[in-house]
Amino acid sequence: MRPLDPRLLRHAQAARRYIVLTAGLGIVTTVLVVAQAMLLADVIAGVSLEGEGLSEVRTALLLLAALVLARAGVAGAQERFGHRAATRVISQLREALLDRVAARVREPAPEPDATRLTLLATRGLDDLSGYLTRYLPQLLLAATLTPALLAVIWWKDTIAGITVAATLPLIPLFMALVGLATQASADRSLRTLQRLGARVLDLIAGLPTLRMLGQAAGPIQRVRDAGEAYRRTTMRTLRSAFLSAFVLETLTTLSVALVAVGVGLRLVHGGLDLRTALAVLLLAPEVYLPLRQVGMHFHASVDGLAAAAQAFEVLDLPPSALGTRAAPDLRTTVIRFEGVDVVHPGAKRATPTGLDAEVRPGQITALVGPSGSGKSSAAAVLLALRRPDRGRVTLRSGQLSSDDPGEIDLQDVDPASWWAQVAWVPQHPTLIPGSLTENVRLTCADATDAEVHRAASITGLDAIVAALPEGWSTRVGQGGLGLSAGQRQRLALTRILLGDAALVILDEPTAHLDAGAEHVILAALTALSEAGRTVVVVAHRAALIARADNVVTVSDGTGEPTLVAA
């Protein structure tokens, strides 16, 4: 665990500016500390030895007050800019982490666990705030203020300088010993938190099924055990922090005491003047202070450093090789699966296996097959979110000339140009906290009221809105809270109708719906097909399969996939 990881400077531009600013403020602080100590020693010596009165030292006292205020201002500026920089650095790291994960999502190789990445990008990186606002400024002060003050003390009193130089390395030595023990504790704490988060997220995701089976209380003990393990890990980290703080405080106190004893003895025997002795005694604690603060704030930063190290491991992964060809117009493009296999980590066979299928423009194609056969994986390949482990997906546009062979591999297509023509409706559509109007216009902000009402009439959303007291102004909670599954599906389809996506992919759009809601969804799919859009649905229910123009049976290797005309 490095005190300042160079990868932080490489991946977060705000960190570079912050370090330069902090180093500059450290130099200013050094000048102010030296000037304050010299001036205070001069005032005390003048009053005690030369009998100077208030009139003689008034100017020096005013200057001393100005130095104290300036030092307080520098400390306030460091605090202010530290919090701003921490926010920017964490934001940049989080954005870079998400971009890299998104860039590698098409890779067939296994990616880092999704739950671990979620905790890493949220709670984990947030722990960097203590490192950036507390630990790093003191680390830079230790690199600038400490050697400068040691040089001043050495210049003023060589013996005191030797004493400080001899005792100073003890603090980093003990810090390194404590750090070796703390690093393992911090890594263990982060892994425990990630396990706890994974169990809670899995429990939340499967809670409806557990409640249906009457087993909702089953995972409580496992979550409680994980929480107790995290509590014990946190207490061990706190225990290490308190013990290391005690060791550092003791070392610092003894070191300053050695300097003070030496200065006092030589002052009594006349080997040192009062001004020099006072200056040395005032500067000695300041020499040790940055190192002591580094040790004190180290434990507040280890969790953030551990999370940053994990983030850098993901950021240092090589990005996927992305295609550069522009996607053809999908309204006139035939999409073919040619022997597509998708192998998931830990799986014994590919799902799907040897998928040969054709998706024709302007038609509804249904992907059918038993659960686990690979229908969702085939949809992910079609979304350009997953590379096939074997086989390929080709595109044949009707607009190509007869001289052009016309086959384009999907992996050669620029993902941005592909996604610009694709719409995806999962089983649980994404809804944002806000009004129904804001959610409907989420992907088509310039849609007119007439267009919204026309699309809503096709999906049946208009009848639902009309029955609500606040109509289109009705507020929706996080994840569509306040709407039923069928209402969320209708809202999502209304958004699709408002947009202009040429390829629409839906995952079980009629799952958990009654016959009436299912009929409305089928009518909306028919409207999309009649508008010339290509529709691909993952389907189980007979009515949806019957409505499809083409039915593709997806196999997991136990049977051959076939293409059947409906």
Buried (B, 14 or more C-beta within 10 A) or exposed (E): BEBBBEBBEBBBEBBEBBBEBBBEBBBBBBBBBBBBBBBBBBBBBBBEEEEBEEEEBEEBEEBBEEBEEBBEEBEEEBEEBBEBBBBBBBEBBBEBBEEBBEBBBBBBEEBBEEBBBBBBBEBBBBBBBBBBBBBBBBBBBBBBBBEBBBEBBBEBBEBBBEBBEEBBEBBBEBBEEBBEEBBEBBBBBBBBBBBBBBBBBBBEEBEEEBEEEEEBEEBEEEBEEBBEBBEEBBEBBEEBBEEBBEBBEEBBEEBBEBBBEBBEEBBEEEEBBBBBBBBBBBBBBBBBBBBBBBBBBBBBBBBBBBBBBBBBEBBEBEEBEBBEBEBBEBBBBBBBBBEBBBBBEEEEEBBBBBBBBBBBBBBBBBBBBBEEBBBBBBBBBBBBBBBBEBBBBBBBBEEBEEEEEBBBEBBEBBBEBBBBBBBBBBBBBBBEEEBBBBBBBBBBEEBEEEBBBBBBEBBBBBEBBEEEEEEBEBEBEEBBEBBEBBBBBBBBBBBBBBBBBBBBBBBBBBBEBEEEBBEBBBBBBBBBBEBEBBBBBBBBBEEBBEBBBBBBBBBBBEEEBEBEEE
